[in-house]
Amino acid sequence: MKRKDLILQLIGEISSYILEEDPMRMVISLHQEQDGMHLCVIDDNEHSDQEIKKMEKALNSRKRPELASYYGAMTGHDLLGSSRLNLLGWQMKHADVTRTGSGIKIDLWLGGDRFDSRKFNMPNQEKED
């Protein structure tokens, strides 16, 4: 699978998950390097602590490299909730889900062993109106 196709699928899957709750705001940020990438998605919906823990657990599930070739065929189907996140989690190097002032921030890192995810972060910043 080409890198562009993988990125498009990841953005599509995570944004579909977020859009299920009909946010008024969703921000997607992508940072690419040769050895990996950081995808950050921010929404403005309220999420319970339990929901945040469940999302983080699904996104940090045990890696399943043997399923990577099937990922492209499975995306786009009507997977809901944690099933959609489990598919993403099988591809991730690491994921964090944190609360922002009015919603959540999901950080997804993909990459090889040389990719240092600590270098790529999007800070939690809320604008004062």
JOVEN-V974375 format. One record per residue. N is the residue number from 1. RES is the residue in one letter. PHI is phi in whole degrees, 0 to 359 (NA if undefined). D_CENTER is the distance of its C-alpha to the mean C-alpha in whole Angstrom. Layout:
[[N:RES:PHI:D_CENTER] [N:RES:PHI:D_CENTER]]
This chain:
[[1:M:NA:18] [2:K:290:18] [3:R:302:16] [4:K:301:16] [5:D:296:15] [6:L:298:12] [7:I:299:11] [8:L:299:12] [9:Q:292:11] [10:L:298:7] [11:I:298:8] [12:G:297:10] [13:E:292:8] [14:I:290:5] [15:S:290:8] [16:S:298:11] [17:Y:298:9] [18:I:294:10] [19:L:291:13] [20:E:301:15] [21:E:264:16] [22:D:54:17] [23:P:290:16] [24:M:277:19] [25:R:217:16] [26:M:217:13] [27:V:241:12] [28:I:237:10] [29:S:235:11] [30:L:233:11] [31:H:235:13] [32:Q:247:14] [33:E:227:17] [34:Q:303:19] [35:D:264:18] [36:G:173:14] [37:M:206:11] [38:H:237:9] [39:L:244:6] [40:C:237:7] [41:V:232:7] [42:I:237:10] [43:D:232:12] [44:D:242:15] [45:N:273:16] [46:E:285:17] [47:H:225:16] [48:S:287:18] [49:D:302:17] [50:Q:297:18] [51:E:296:15] [52:I:297:12] [53:K:298:14] [54:K:295:13] [55:M:297:9] [56:E:297:9] [57:K:296:12] [58:A:296:10] [59:L:286:7] [60:N:253:10] [61:S:295:13] [62:R:306:15] [63:K:293:15] [64:R:232:16] [65:P:301:17] [66:E:292:20] [67:L:265:18] [68:A:302:16] [69:S:290:19] [70:Y:272:18] [71:Y:305:15] [72:G:301:16] [73:A:288:19] [74:M:271:17] [75:T:289:14] [76:G:90:16] [77:H:280:17] [78:D:279:17] [79:L:274:15] [80:L:243:15] [81:G:50:13] [82:S:292:12] [83:S:298:13] [84:R:295:10] [85:L:290:8] [86:N:299:11] [87:L:301:10] [88:L:293:7] [89:G:300:8] [90:W:295:11] [91:Q:262:10] [92:M:280:8] [93:K:280:11] [94:H:197:10] [95:A:218:7] [96:D:231:8] [97:V:235:9] [98:T:231:12] [99:R:280:14] [100:T:255:15] [101:G:304:19] [102:S:235:18] [103:G:197:15] [104:I:226:11] [105:K:235:9] [106:I:250:6] [107:D:253:6] [108:L:240:5] [109:W:240:8] [110:L:235:10] [111:G:164:14] [112:G:281:17] [113:D:295:19] [114:R:279:20] [115:F:282:17] [116:D:258:17] [117:S:296:14] [118:R:294:16] [119:K:280:17] [120:F:237:14] [121:N:218:13] [122:M:246:13] [123:P:294:16] [124:N:285:16] [125:Q:224:18] [126:E:251:20] [127:K:281:23] [128:E:275:26] [129:D:266:28]]
